[in-house]
């Protein structure tokens, strides 16, 4: 998917589906939609600041690991 500033989520999903072979199964189509949905959601999370670095996660886990 060639995401650009003017591409909407719908356009990204439609482009992804259009790039599948004509004989793609429903399972393959569903998997592609799920994959692109996860990517778009993670990009939205990053923009909103709802992400953690590896260092932050390790720091949070350290007390539980050392028990």
Residue, then its C-alpha position, 0 to 999 in steps of 0.5 A: x500500500x502506498x500510503x500518502x497524506x491524501x489516502x483515506x483508510x478506505x482507499x488503502x483497504x480498497x487498493x490492498x484488495x485490488x492488488x490481490x489476484x482475481x482468484x483470491x479466496x475469502x480467507x485471503x481477502x479477510x487476512x489482507x483486510x485484517x493486516x491492513x487494519x492492524x497497520x492503520x490502527x498502529x499508525x493511529x496509535x503512534x500519532x496519538x502517542x499510545x505507544x511504548x518503546x522497548x526500553x519503557x516496556x522492559x523497565x515496566x517488566x523488570x520488577x516482575x522478572x526479577x521475582 
